[in-house]
Amino acid sequence: FLEEVAKVENSSEFQEELKPLQALFPVLSELTGREMKSTTDMYLLYHALMAESSMGLELPAWTRDYFPDGALLDASLLSYRMCNSNDKLKRLNS
């Protein structure tokens, strides 16, 4: 699975879709204190924030710029598309 995902991540099509999100990696790394280096990292952050929000927990003020709508959602959706971008990945990811 990881090998196939790496192929997709390195594709020119994926890299083009990733360009608008590149500046977000260091920003979110600084805000969270955790290195963000992939759309999968942002996908995991999005879902952690969603879980906290669903439990009624107060989210940090900085999240309002990125969650629930915005660049963090865009990165999460890109991660979903990447992990299901071909038949082999769909089969492996099911």
Rosetta blueprint (number, residue, H / E / L):
1 F L
2 L H
3 E H
4 E H
5 V H
6 A H
7 K H
8 V H
9 E H
10 N L
11 S L
12 S H
13 E H
14 F H
15 Q H
16 E H
17 E H
18 L H
19 K H
20 P H
21 L H
22 Q L
23 A L
24 L H
25 F H
26 P H
27 V H
28 L H
29 S H
30 E H
31 L H
32 T H
33 G L
34 R L
35 E L
36 M L
37 K L
38 S L
39 T H
40 T H
41 D H
42 M H
43 Y H
44 L H
45 L H
46 Y H
47 H H
48 A H
49 L H
50 M H
51 A H
52 E H
53 S H
54 S H
55 M L
56 G L
57 L L
58 E L
59 L L
60 P L
61 A H
62 W H
63 T H
64 R H
65 D H
66 Y L
67 F L
68 P L
69 D L
70 G L
71 A H
72 L H
73 L H
74 D H
75 A H
76 S H
77 L H
78 L H
79 S H
80 Y H
81 R H
82 M H
83 C H
84 N L
85 S L
86 N L
87 D H
88 K H
89 L H
90 K H
91 R H
92 L H
93 N H
94 S L
